[in-house]
Amino acid sequence: MAVKKGINKQKPTAFGKKVKIELIRQEMTQTELASALGINKQYLYKIIYGLRPGIKYLDEIRKILKLDDAS
């Protein structure tokens, strides 16, 4: 049986969706947010898409984007 090749599209976590929505609302890029956090954009992507927990950055992301604590 042949395996269908294609792009395996990742989906953001619930927190990641909130981050992406807020980035759009604030007209901020993921690169700008990553820079503010002192991390590279690839690591931020992994946090947004649940590939890395990024626990030490979650509070700072909430603070920068002014997300409520329930996020």
N, C-alpha and C positions, 0 to 999 in steps of 0.2 A: 504494500500500500504506500503510495507516494505521500510525503508530508508536504502540505501546502505552505509555501514560504510567503512571508509577509511581515508587516510591522506589527509587533505585539504592543499595542497601545496601552500604556499604564494609565491608571485612573488615580487622581489624588485622593487622599484620605479625607474624612469629614473636616478635620482641622486644615488640611491642605486646600480644600475648596474655599474655606473662609479666608485663608491667606490670599489666594488668587483673586477672589472677589474684592477684597480690601485693597490689594495692589492696584487693581484696575480703577477702583473708586478714587484712590489717592494719586493716580497717574504716576505710579512708581514701578520700576522694573524689578524683576527678581535679582538682577545683577546689582542694582542699587541697594536692595535689602540685604543681600549677601555681604556687600561691602560694609554696610552699617553694622552687621553682626561680626565682621572680621573673619568670615569664612568664604570659600569660593562658591561660585554659582552652582557647580555640580553637586556640592554637598547640600546646599539649600534645596535643590531639586529632589535629592534623595529623601530629605525630611518631608517635603510636601507630598511626595508620592509613597511615603511609608516604607522606603527601602532602608532607611536609617532612622533610629528613634529621635536623635537630636535633642534629648532631654535637657541638656544644659542650655539650649538655645530657645526653648519654647516660651519661657517667661519674657525673654528679651524680644522675641518676635511679637508677642502680645502687646508689649509696652510700645514698641516702635509703631505698630499699626493701630494702636489704641483699641485692641480687641478686648471684650469683656473676659473675665476669668472663667466663665462657663464654656469658653471656646475649646 
